[in-house]
Amino acid sequence: DTAVSQTPKYLVTQMGNDKSIKCEQNLGHDTMYWYKQDSKKFLKIMFSYNNKELIINETVPNRFSPKSPDKAHLNLHINSLELGDSAVYFCASSHKLAYPPNEQFFGPGTRLTVL
Amino acid sequence: AQKITQTQPGMFVQEKEAVTLDCTYDTSDPSYGLFWYKQPSSGEMIFLIYQGSYDQQNATEGRYSLNFQKARKSANLVISASQLGDSAMYFCAMREGSTGNQFYFGTGTSLTVIP
């Protein structure tokens, strides 16, 4: 049983295209996240949703738009893809309560390559 | 200021030896949690161990232990009896009680276990 799943696992596309990455969690968590991991392995938070409400929105180009249809899903849509968008994108989820701090569970990642 | 600092970009350890991966953190929140994640070359993020700010004892999980020194704001990961499969990137992370939803990640340490 997959806890946090992402599709697709690999995404290769041309510059200028629009693409989406889907994320689903079956852990009953109420908070979901998107991270971008660059080639140097640095993990950068992009967005976080709690019960379908956007609560973290880091400095990310507005070509990136998250959508949370329900608390188990958080999708990421990217418009007008650029070369610099090439990275691994991780979805994660956790319980809202910070204490006792609950860990994040990560999806397997989506490797996006923009040509 | 960086919330999480990992000063060792790369570490090497002989198989069966112990290794310590450093992590320091910065927070004024009295309630927080510290986490370590492992990312093998296959790419997934694996939760290893957690330490709460109010925990009196250092956390242990099998061969992993967390050397928690609150006054120094350090949360070093100790891996005992290293195995070849321990070769991976290791990330330290923190979640504050007051902000709750955001996890702060360090830049990671790449560990290589030498046979």
Interface residues (C-beta under 8 A of the other chain):
Chain A: T31 Y33 K40 K41 F42 L43 I45 S48 N50 I55 I56 V88 F90 A92 S94 K96 L97 A98 Y99 P100 P101 N102 E103 Q104 F105 F106 P108 G109 R111
Chain B: S31 Y32 G33 F35 Y37 Q39 G43 E44 M45 F47 Y50 G52 M89 F91 A93 R95 E96 G97 S98 T99 G100 N101 Q102 F103 F105 T107 G108 S110
